[in-house]
Amino acid sequence: MAAACLEDPSLEKHFKGHRDAITSVDFSLNKKQLASGSMDSCLMIWSMRPQMRAYRFVGHKDAVMCVQFSPSGHLVASGSRDKTVRLWVPNVKGESTVFKAHTATVRSVQFSSDGQSLVTASDDKTVKVWTVHRQKFLFSLSQHINWVRCAKFVNHVDFHPSGTCIAAAGTDNTVKVWDVRMNRLLQHYQVHSAVVNCLSFHPSGNYLITASNDSTLKILDLLEGRLLYTLHGHQGPATCVAFSRTGDFFASGGSDEQVMVWKTNVDAADYGDVLKTQKYATNVTGTLHNLQSEMDCGDPPKKNKTQESARNQHQQEEETSLADTLEHIVGQLDVLTQTVSILEQRLTLTEDKLKECLENQQKLMHSKGN
């Protein structure tokens, strides 16, 4: 068992076929296929079976920014800088249907859990929902007043499987884990030496993997709040990373045009045994080095039942107060949104009047000249 615990994540497969940086990777549910999108405008479907050729899908006219398999694995959605979304059948024919979805770059595509709907997000400030089988537009959410993507200092976010936390990858080289219920920073990691481009939670919620411009992937132990592994494979920035649905594999892509599939290994053994045997952060070369945790807060001390009851009551009061505050904020935001809308209308009217005045002035000057 100890030997299994100490086994490093291992590179299982290595795919090369794209002609530019990889932007997105996603496993099918059964792990028989892996989809990747690239700045080369192509989507590729890689077979996890030995000696099976990959499919190259050509259709987008600009960079493919995001890809995702449907829950059934029978379809793959892709979003592009050409403002369209395509639904592909991942077989040798590579048939696809196109949605003229947005008026700007499509940043995200996501299937609903039942595979019946597709949600897309774009730089045109809208989120749109579509039916998959009839391929019809359902409705648009257009209350955003800027690009529908992460805040400027954040490159990528992902929800913890429990839904209570999110992890954010920053251009300041850090990774932060937040409690969305209390809006509180839980953990803060400074383990990369360059911008963090992407991250993915392990389905167990115990681990987080990150990809960075420093060319490394790093696996973080969220229960211990420390770095477990540093993985070297890409020549140049690692641009994307994603765990499979079951967590036993993960895939990464880089600016070196390569897609790599890794066996996770760390979750194969009992987690308690991992904690007993892993006292150091481990590099895939076998080098061991101590690592000081960058957590902003440690594990809370054990409490007796009375303390726990008092704490729960206090937490409920805080949550009630927070809910009231949030409701007030939402109300204020609605007022602000309406105000901005009115100002935009007034600005448009002013611009129209100014344009009319300039046109009249040009006519006068032209008539005087004649």
Salt bridges, closest charged atoms under 4 A:
ASP26 OD1 - ARG245 NH1 2.94
ASP40 OD2 - HIS18 ND1 3.08
ASP62 OD1 - ARG81 NH2 3.19
ASP82 OD2 - HIS60 ND1 3.17
ASP123 OD2 - ARG107 NH2 3.03
ASP124 OD2 - HIS102 ND1 2.94
ASP179 OD2 - ARG181 NH2 3.09
ASP214 OD2 - HIS192 ND1 2.90
GLU224 OE1 - ARG226 NE 3.67
ASP248 OD2 - LYS31 NZ 2.65
ASP256 OD2 - HIS234 ND1 3.26
ASP267 OD2 - HIS202 NE2 3.87
ASP296 OD1 - HIS188 ND1 3.52
GLU308 OE2 - ARG311 NH1 3.35
GLU318 OE2 - HIS314 NE2 2.83
